[in-house]
């Protein structure tokens, strides 16, 4: 089963002191935030809209991603990070110092025993000469590129109310809404198979 995941909770530790503040900023109930965090409730439109309000500097495809098989992704990401580190060349200790991340934690990430949070990825991106987007894509937080279906502007007509609301938003917001809708569509297609 494919699930929509979020990095909202990792980001919230830098901006909000607790989940109650996050819920208030998102305009949703505290129990809903807790249920989504624990995986007891799936991410819905209200949560997505709230996340965009709470983190206005982030794009939708930065805040949400479709989960991949974590075991395979974890091992592959660790191998990629190790190869990149050795190519530069950096020792694990040098990377640890440059990124401000403990050496044992980095070692476990490279071995595939741990999966890095968005915060850790951001810290190691620079020393490993990755852009944040490249590293977030490798980790599965971002889609590699927008699908052709998401970029398509033709097809069915949108609801007039939705079209009016979107027309008032910047082009980047419009594109992000289309991307998130394509994620939902792909999730629906996979679940129907």
N, C-alpha and C positions, 0 to 999 in steps of 0.2 A: 504494500500500500504506500502511495506517495503522500507526503505530508508537507504542508507549508510551514516553514520554520522562521524564526526571527532572531535578530541580534539585539533587540530592544533591551533585554534584561542585562546584557553585558554593558551596553551603552549607558543604561540608567544609573549605574554605580558612580559614574563620573559627574552626572548632572543632578541627580535626585538623591536625597539622603535615605529614602525608603520607598517601598512599593506603594504606599498610600499616596505619597507625593506624585509618583509616576501616574497612578490612576487618576488623580485630580487633574494633572496636566493633560491626560489623554481624554478626559471627560467620560470615563467609564467607571463602573463600580470596582471597589477594591477586591471583592471576591472573584470577579471575572479575571482580573489581572493575575491573582494567585492561581486560579484554575488553569489558565493558559500556561503559566510558568511551570506548573506541575505536569502539564500534558493531559489534564483531565478535561480540557475543553479545547476545541480546535480554534484556530485563528479565523475570525469572521470580519465582515466589512467594518463593523463598528471599531474593532480593535485596530484594523489597518488605518482607518481614518484618524483614530486617536493617536497612533504612533507618529503619523505625519505631523500632527499638531504638536506633539511633545518633542519631536526632533526635527524642526523645520530645516535644518541645514543638510539633511540626508535625503537621498532619492529613495523611492520605493524599493527599487531593486537592490539597494544597499541595506535596507532594513529587513527585507524578507527574501527567502530563497526556498527552493524546493529541495527537500532532504534527499540525499543520495544514500546508498548503502554505506553506513558509517565505517564499518570495519575495513572495507577495501579503500575508501577515501582516506582514512586515517593512515594506513600503511603507505599508500602512494604519496600522500603529502609529506610524510616524514622522509621518504626516499628523495623526493624532489628537493626538499630543504637541505638535506645532507649533501647532495650532489652540488647544489648551488654554492653552499658554504665552502666546499672543497675546491670548487672552480675559482673562487675569488682570489686567493685562498685565505680562509680564516680558520683558526682552531675553534673548538666549541667554547673554550674559555674566552677568547677574543670576542666572539659573538655575544656571549653572556654579558660581558662588560659593556660592549657597545650598545646593546639593546636594553640593558637593565633588567634582564630576566635571569633567574637562577640557572646555573649550569645543569643541575639534575633535571630540572623541568624541561630544558631544551633537549637534553639527552633522551628523555622519555618521549618527547614529541618526535624526534628523529627515528626512534625505534618503533613508533606506532603505538606506544603504550598510552599516550595521552593525546588529546586533540586540542589544539590551541584555540583560545577564545579570540574574539575580534580584537580585544585589547592587546593580546600577545602578538597577534599577526601584525598589527600596526607598529608595534615596537621593533619587530625583527625585519620588517619590510625594507627600511633604509639600509641597514648594514648588509643585507643580502642583495641589495641593488634591485629590488622589486618595487613597483608602484603598489600602493595600497590596493588598487583595483585588480591588478594582476594576482596578487597574493590572495585576496578575498575570492577571486574566481577559482583559483587552484583549490582553495579550501571548500568550495561549494557554496559560499555565501552569496555569490553573484552568478548569474547566468553568463556563459562565455560570450554570447552576443545575442542581441534581440532576435527572436525568431522572425522569419518572413511573415508569419501570420500576425505577429504583434505589430509589425510595421505597416501592414496593409491598411489602407484607409478606406477602401471600397467595401463592398459587401452589404450586409443588412443596415438598416437605418437605426441609429440610436434613439432612445427615448428622448423626446423633445426637451424635457426638463434637464436630463443629464447633459445633453448637447449644449444647452444654454449655460449650465454651470461650468462645463469644461471650456467653453469658448472664452470665459472670463479669466481663465488661468493661463500662465505662461506655457509656451510650447513644451518645455521640459516636463512640466507637471502632466500635461496631456499625454505625452509619450509614456511616462511612468504609469499612468492609469491604464493605458493600453497594455503595457507589459504585465501588470498585475492581473488584468483580466485574462491575458493569454495563459498565465500560470494557472489560474482557476480552471480555464478551459482544458488545459492539458491534464490537470488533476482529475477532472470529470471524465475525460476520455479514457484515462488509464483505469479508473475505478469501474467504468462500464465494460471493460474488456474482461 
